[in-house]
Each structure stands twice: as structure tokens, then as C-alpha cells.
Amino acid sequence: MTDDARLPVPDVVEWPIFPFEGEFQVRKIEPPFAEERLRHGDPGGPPCGCETEDADEWIWSDGTWKVTRIRFGEAEAGFPSYMLGTVEHMDFGDMSEELAAQFGVMSLRMERALMTLPNVGRVHINRWGDGGAHMHVWFLGRPFGAWQFSGYMLPLWGFILPGLDNERLAENDRLVAEALAQAGSF
């Protein structure tokens, strides 16, 4: 789209799960860049966070996979939020078929681990590939009965809701790590 016309505001702004209210306007669509933007961890791009990450901050690891807690900006989320990634720096498409098969099993284990947490109604699994060149997938525990936080709006609510307190975060971390450890290794 090259003219200055704006696209219409979609009906999603009227959905009960949409976290904002008031008047909205769709941003003008910018022309595409000639090249893809370099992500964190791409050759020639800024460094990946895994290069400076402290393994002591991991919630769980088996040497191949690691689980870390997701922060929304500078704050903790108001619901359980974890990231599953590979210990070795690689992008999603770089996984071997064997590792991809493990990813399927690990996704199931993550879902089950989050469902053991108090007050989790559903687990949302999300992967975006534009921020970093490291294989990582988000697992978000939607609070039980909180239908307003359903669907793809849940990550937006992560920036809005007050964060869980430190005691709840530590207990969630312990329960997730325990569930993953009990599931065994490959």
C-alpha cells in the first residue's frame, strides 16, 4: 500500500478480550525494507541475550532445553509466563528433526507443567521470530476464568496487569521445574 489512505479499524477493537477502549486509528503502512532487519543473534546483528544470560536464572534445564521466566518490559507478568528454548544458540529452523521431535514432547511437558499451577485455566503457546535468532517459544498461563484475557490478546495484558508477587513467582518456578524434572530426560 503506497498511498496515504488508512485501512479501516478492525472489529477486534470491539471484542471483549481487546484490552483497550476509546478511539483507534490504524497506523499507516510503511513500505517494506529492501532487506530483513537483523535480529539479536543474527550474524552482523546485535548480540543474542543467551550470550550474556546467567544459567543461574534458568528455572530448569536438562542440558539441551532451558526454561526461563518471561518479563513484560521491566515488569513481571500478572500470570505465569515462561520461555522454552534451546541451550545451544540456534534458530527454530536450524533444529534437527530429532530436536524438533523433542520440542513437540517438551511443548506437551510445558503445557502440563503450567496446568499444575494454581489459577491457570489454559496455556497459550506462542512463537515470534522477529526479535531474536534463538529458538524460543512462549508458554503463557491464562488465569482461570479470566475470559477477558483469552486468545492472542493475552501477551498485551502482560504489559498491563500488575505483576505476580515474588512469593508466587518463586512457587510457580518451583512447581514448573519440579514437573519438568519428574517428566524425565530424552
Secondary structure, DSSP 8 states (H G I E B T S, - for coil): --SS------GGGGSTT----S-----------SS----BTSTTS---GGGT--GGG-SEE-SSEEEEE-EETTEE-SS-EEEEEESS---GGG--HHHHHHHHHHHHHHHHHHHTSTTEEEEEEE---SSBSS-EEEEEEEETT-GGG-GGGHHHHHHHS----HHHHHHHHHHHHHHHHHH---
